[in-house]
Amino acid sequence: MVNQERKRNHRNEAMMLDLLHIVIGILVVICAVLAFLEPEKNQFLFPVIFWLAGLLNGASGWYRLKNSGRDKKRKVNGVILCMLAVILVLVGVASAISIRR
């Protein structure tokens, strides 16, 4: 019975991750189109794109780390995704600072 609850929880987490991918993917595409149509007017969207990408990579990395168990390959993949998320957030911060100046 405990295994059934874990499987359901795993499926719910996977569904939520898929939903997060879809929503953030749509937001990134909309922000990118708006940012490239009028770059001077919509400069603020560039850091938002990086932050959304960082959020997406962080969520994917966390999910892989949480569900990796003893699989070292999945743990390494999760750590790499989390590090990439941090890098993207930092690039977004640098972008926001450069736009402010």
C-alpha angles and dihedrals in degrees: 000000000000090000090054091054091049092050092050091047090049091051092049091050091048091049092049090049090051091049090049090051091052096046096044091043091055091046092050092050092049092047092047093050092048092045094051096043093059108008097174094049095043101039091130090068094069095071089042090057091052092046092050090049089049091050091051094049091045092052092047092048093048091049092051093047092048094049100036096094107179096338105119094192092059091045091053090048090051092049091049091051091049091049090049089051091054091048092050092049090050091049088051090051091049090048092050091049092049092049092051092056 
